[in-house]
């Protein structure tokens, strides 16, 4: 049970009282400190991506070592996701988020001062991964508390919490990669300068968190969860929710791995080395498209029924097929367009799945479901390594066709399960509109 789900005092309303315009505007912005923290940890997590090449050329690290650094990052993320979900039972999300931002700051300091010391680089990457994992789970929980406190428990506010979380992470991923890539290209001491913006952002974020009044995030409008047959974990819709989320979750980051790892490597194989500035362009294009598509779908009236993950998977499958067909002749402009399409797919899948978890998961398992989502999402970063290994037996065009074919039944399974999702009874009791929305 998370602190969010503690039963409120008797007699408190499930909807907020009418507010004056200025108070209402302030209430709509109450989640900004939590969103800033999520952006900061995501910035720290993705700033390393455009620096993989410079670490090879400027520090003399070989490909195996660079891949090990990437693996160390994911190795820090996965266990920390579940630990973060468990810690919510004992600590306030604001406290956990502050710790995540501080860990990310230490990680950037270690990376900036590591030079060619691989052990210190590994330590910095692991800390960045732990910080990102904690920030994703606990930052989302803090955003949820703040949004629901100011806006009441409605379908719109629950969907809004998911989208604020996803947009905050996407903003951090994009700005982190963009700033680090540009500094690595143009600044002196590139593998030191690239980390400075995140250090400054982390310090500012910690000041903002400390200055945020703790009581602003104490929920006073949440209804007690409704009992479900078999208990929270036995809610009959939970298995359906798992079928909706898990088959397509790896494509959240699998799509980004295609956009700025797999396809750029294939471009380099035919056109020569790819510059840092071009890789930065691919990263920022993908994540910018992901950001704006999330802004567009936020206006959907029935968020649980909108098939955002399915639309995202259709984009992934279509891009895979076109990439496999055009691979021998693919040029930089085509790859740039594909990165935008894959980034759009990322935005649709991550926001759609988070909305489904917020609206359909039992309240006491919401943090665990979020951790499970991100765990499966990060397996998508194994796609470049898997394809590289498999390319010793088959060409990349054949492999991309195969990946597209594999994605089709997974998409169908998730779509069919998603069509049958219903709001969890605790949300349904809080407001009478979810039955119609379902």
Beta strands, then each sheet from edge to edge (+ up, - down):
end
